[in-house]
């Protein structure tokens, strides 16, 4: 476990980043950078912790990022434009933030390479394309056709992944890439099927599925995602590698997911269907054997357990806001 380190996290007010920071903040100094476009931090105990500092800033500000990165021992680059709706509405912003922002993060890390022990870059499972069954880290497939805005996110993340590896190979930056597979859990903000289903279930509304519900996803509970990132930050075997972080055991259809949430939330609404009006991923299941072998990492939380914890968090949040 890391101790006495100076850890910079871009997108530091986001869902996964704040969950990660909570695990690190007692024994390390955390510097979070975020423009607060999505804010999972406000109102949490983390925001007031003496070892945690939030700087309102943007990864498109390269000079500002270099200044904040000075003396960092670890750099976690979480900041990105994500979420299907956001990407479809803003493909230019998506490419700008995800490509130029990642370049700026790598340059900021390079500027403090004398103190830097690790740089973790968040890529995405979207780089594996529309049909990804037990994909291993090197199996990046065709992303999708030019002109389909959905794929600007995957392409931008794949470009960032290539950059991170180039900085490692040519400039000896200690980079690691992670591919998160459908992360969920308490504190989740932004879009996503699980949040939409849970909020509808708790509100007594119908749970709406886009398409026929046959799409298959492997869902990863956030504490498993964080434990994978912690291993990447700590273990020397991680440097120069890419890792899938997901839970193949939690692979279900979207229809099955909606039914589970309806049952676990004891919801009164029905599961209903609406036409799918964007390109979607039909199948996404990771092979995580590399992470198991090199990082000694295995997902621990089963789907129903994770869903029950997440439903309880949303229920408590809804009750508190009434």
SULURUR-V394108 format. One record per residue. RES is the residue in one letter. SS is DSSP state (H for helix, E for strand, - for the rest). PHI is phi in whole degrees, -180 to 180 (none if undefined). Layout:
# SULURUR-V394108
res->(RES RES)
ss->(SS SS)
phi->(PHI PHI)
This chain:
# SULURUR-V394108
res->(X X X X X X X X X X X X X X X X X X X X X X X X X X X X X X X X X X X X X X X X X X X X X X X X X X X X X X X X X X X X X X X X X X X X X X X X X X X X X X X X X X X X X X X X X X X X X X X X X X X X X X X X X X X X X X X X X X X X X X X X X X X X X X X X X X X X X X X X X X X X X X X X X X X X X X X X X X X X X X X X X X X X X X X X X X X X X X X X X X X X X X X X X X X X X X X X X X X X X X X X X X X X X X X X X X X X X X X X X X X X X X X X X X X X X X X X X X X X X X X X X X X X X X X X X X X X X X X X X X X X X X X X X X X X X X X X X X X X X X X X X X X X X X X X X X X X X X X X X X X X X X X X X X X X X X X X X X X X X X X X X X)
ss->(- - - - - E E E E E - - - - H H H H H H H H H H - - - - E E E E E E - - - - - - - - - - H H H H - - - E E E E E - - - - - H H H H H H H H - - - - E E E E - - - - - - H H H H H H - H H H H H H H H H H H H H H H H H H H H H - - - - - - E E E E E - - H H H H - - E E E E E - - - - - - - - - - - - - - - H H H H H H H H H H H H H H H H H H H H H - - - E E E E E E - - E E - - - - - - - - H H H H H H H H H H - - - - E E E E - - - - - E E E - E E H H H H H H H H H H H H H - H H H - - - E E E E - - H H H E E E H H H H H H H H H H H - - - - - - E E E E - - - - - - - - E E E E - - H H H H H H H - - - - - - - H H H H H H H H H H H H H H H H H H H -)
phi->(none -67 -151 71 -100 -111 -116 -97 -125 -82 65 -69 -99 -81 -62 -69 -62 -69 -65 -65 -60 -61 -76 -103 -69 -68 -118 -144 -91 -112 -112 -103 -120 -161 -91 62 -63 -126 -128 -100 -93 -55 86 -97 -65 -58 -58 -102 -70 -63 -90 -117 -129 -103 -111 -75 -162 -136 -69 -78 -95 -63 -66 -63 -68 -61 -63 -70 -81 -56 81 -69 -96 -138 -133 -114 -99 -98 -62 -171 -87 -144 93 -55 -62 -65 -65 -63 -79 -137 -65 -68 -61 -58 -66 -59 -66 -77 -93 -68 -62 -69 -59 -62 -64 -66 -66 -65 -67 -64 -68 -120 -63 -64 -105 -79 -102 -159 -126 -107 -105 -85 -94 -159 -70 -64 -66 -88 84 -84 -127 -125 -107 48 -74 -95 -59 -87 -89 -72 -105 -58 -78 155 -75 -63 102 -93 -57 -51 -87 -62 -65 -63 -64 -65 -70 -66 -61 -62 -64 -62 -62 -58 -71 -64 -64 -71 -68 -93 -114 61 -72 -80 -91 -139 -112 -119 -110 -73 -110 47 -82 -146 148 -56 94 -67 -126 82 -85 119 -63 -65 -61 -61 -66 -66 -62 -66 -61 -72 -92 77 -93 -69 -92 -97 -102 -87 92 -94 82 -85 -61 -114 -132 -104 -96 -117 -69 -61 -67 -70 -60 -65 -65 -67 -65 -59 -65 -66 -73 -104 -88 -63 -64 -75 -60 81 -112 -121 -135 -78 -120 -166 -128 -59 -68 -99 -90 -143 -74 -62 -63 -61 -59 -61 -64 -62 -65 -59 -69 -67 -90 52 -85 -90 -72 -95 -92 -126 -124 -135 -60 -87 -113 -150 -65 -129 -92 -82 -148 -148 -135 -89 -97 -113 -64 -65 -65 -66 -77 -88 -107 56 -112 -142 -64 -109 -95 -78 -59 -64 -64 -63 -65 -63 -64 -70 -60 -61 -66 -65 -64 -64 -64 -66 -64 -66 -87 -77)
